[in-house]
Amino acid sequence: MIVGLTGGIATGKSTVGNFFHALGAHLIDADRYAKKAVAAKNPAWHKIVAAFGASILQADGEINRAALGQIVFDDATAQKKLEAIVHPVVRQMMLQKLEEIQQAPHPPLTILDIPLLFESGWRERVDKAVVVYLPEKTQLGRLMARDGITKAQAVARINAQMPILAKRALADVVIDNSHSKEETGRQVRILYNAWTAPEPASFFVQLEDTSRLRNGKGLF
């Protein structure tokens, strides 16, 4: 089974992905491949420097992701330019890894951690779409605390993405991450057990517990 995992900035998507991985799922993290794609001297790196200038580079030649992020979060055109460079490279890397996993005799549950699951055409490639949700006020506060940025900067970054409520509406399952990590982990365990159950009957019994999330009720 292939599950697409997404959410908004600072909603806790990586935390949920790590919970799935700890339980035994194979995790393919788009952000990790994006970092590889833009590493110094790689093809995408050259294109990014040509598009945005050498001022985005650190002393070691690597791209200053914070500086580049500030540029694209403030400029929708710049964001699309960056995505056009990076996304095709990342997509190819992820598809190659996914093919390797699927060729295994008994591939495990696979989690595709993709921030732009709905926006970039990945939804059609996954069996289930999981959205990690936070109320927007909580999301804003966590983003400011995590990145040490102002409210105006945090709002701009959130507004640069698809609204979390829109993502929640498109989800097959919503994980509510507005409570403790233990509660989030409990929700992940229910899903993992349902999706890896050896018997179909067990799967559907477990899945009944998760169906309420599709209507935004959030908690198991």
N, C-alpha and C positions, 0 to 999 in steps of 0.2 A: 504494500500500500504506500502511496506517495502522498504526503500531506504538505500543503503550502502554508507556511507560517508567516504572518505579517502583523503589522500594527502601526502605530504612529511613533514619531520620535519620542524617546523617553517613556514609552508605555511599558517597557519590560520584555520586549520580544526576545532579546538575547537570553534573559533569565529563563524564560519558558523553553527556548531551544536547548539550553544546557540541562534543564530538568529532563527533557525527552532523551537527550544523549546519555545522561547518567543512568536512565532506566534501560538502555540498550538500543535505542533508535540510532540510525545513522544520520548525522547532521551535516547538511551541505549549506554553508553560510555564505551568502552572496557578498557580504561585507568583507569577508576574509579574501575572497577571490578578487574583489575590487582593489584591495590593498596590493595584491600581487600584480594586478594589471597595470597599476600606475607606479610601480617601483622604478627606481632610477634606470634610465636607458632602455626600458622596455618600449615597444612600439607606441602604446597608448601614452606613455610619458612624453615622448617626443611631440605627439600631437597636442597634448595639453599645454606644454610649454609654448608651442607655436601659437596656440589659441589665446592663452592668458598671460604670456610674458614670463620672463625669468624672475620677476619679483615674487612669485609664489614659491620659489625654491628656498630650501634651507641651506645652510653652509655645506652640508654633506651631499648636496645635489638632490636629495629626496624632496618630494612635493610637500609643502606645508599644508596639510589637509585643513587645518583651522582657517588659514588665510584664504584658501581656495573656497572653502565652505562659506565664508562670509561674503565672498563675491557672488556666488551662485544663489545663495539664499535671498540676496537683495535684488536679484535680476533674473526674471523668468527666462529671458532669452539666453543668458549665460548658462542657466541651469540646463536648458535643452541642448545647448552646444556641448556641454560636458557629458551629458547622458548619451548623446550620439556617438561620442568617442569611446566611452567606457563600457556601456551596456553590451554591445555586440561581443566584445572580448570576454566579459564576465559570463555572458550567456553560453558561449562556446565552451569555456572551462567547466561550467556547471553541467552542461549536457554530457560532456565527456566523462565526468565523474559519475553522473547518474547512470550512464550506460555501463560503466564498470561494475557498479553495484548490482544492476539488474541482471548481469551475466553470471552472478554468483549462484550456486545451486539453490540456496534458500535465502534470498535477500531479506534483510530485516525491514522493519518499518523505517521509511526514509522521510526525513523532515527537510524540506527546502525552506530555509530562512531567507525570505526575500522581501525587503521593504516595499518594493513596487510590484507586488504580486498581481494586483488587479490592473495597474497602469501599463505594465510592460508585456502583457500577453501570456504570462505564465499560468494563469488560472486554468486554462484549458488542458494543461499538462499534469494537473494534480487531481487526486481523487476527492480530497477534502480541503477546504480553505478554512484555516483557523486564524482568528483575529484576536490579538491581545489588546484588551480595552482598558482605558482609564477615562473617567470624566475629564473634560477639557481643563477645568480648573486645577485638578490634581496633576494632570499632564504638564501644565504650564509650570507649576511649582517645582515638580521634580526635574524638569529640564533646566530651570534657572539654578537649582541647587547642584545638579550634576555638572554642568558646564561653566558655572560661575559667570553667567551672563545676565544682562539686564532684562526686565520684563519686555521691553520693546524688541530686543533681539530675539528673545524666546518666542514671542508672538509671531515675528516674521518667519522664523524657522518652521513653526507649526503651520502657518498659513501657506507656506510653500509646498505643503503636501496635501494629498487628498484628506478631507476631514475625517477624523476617526469615526464619527457617526455614520458617514457614508460607507466606510470600510465595514463597520459592524453590520450594516444592512445587507452587505453582499456575502457575509460569512456563512459557512455551514455550522460552525461552532465559534462561540465567543468565550474567551477566558478572561474573567474579571480579575485584574491585577491590582485592584484598589485597596486590598486588605494586606494581610501578612504574607511573607514568602511561603510559610507553611501552608496557608490556604491555597495559594497559587499552585504549589507543588501537589496538593491533594487533587486539584482539578486535573492537572497533567496526568497523574497516576490513573485516574478513572478513564481518561481517554486512551492512554497507552494500553491499559488492560483490555479495553473494549476492542481496540484496533489490532491487538495481537492475540486475541482469544483463539484457541485451536478449533473450536466448534462454532459454526455460524450462529447457532441458537444462543450461545453465550454472548456473542458479539451484539446481537440485537437486544438482549436483555440489558446489557450494560449501556447500550446506546440510548435507551429510553431515558437514562439519567442525564444525558447531555442535550437532548432535544430542546429543552427549555431555553438553552442559551441562544438558539437561533432567533428567538424573539427578544433578545436583549436582556433577559432576566439575569443572566450572568452567573449566578452561583449554583453549585450542585447541591 
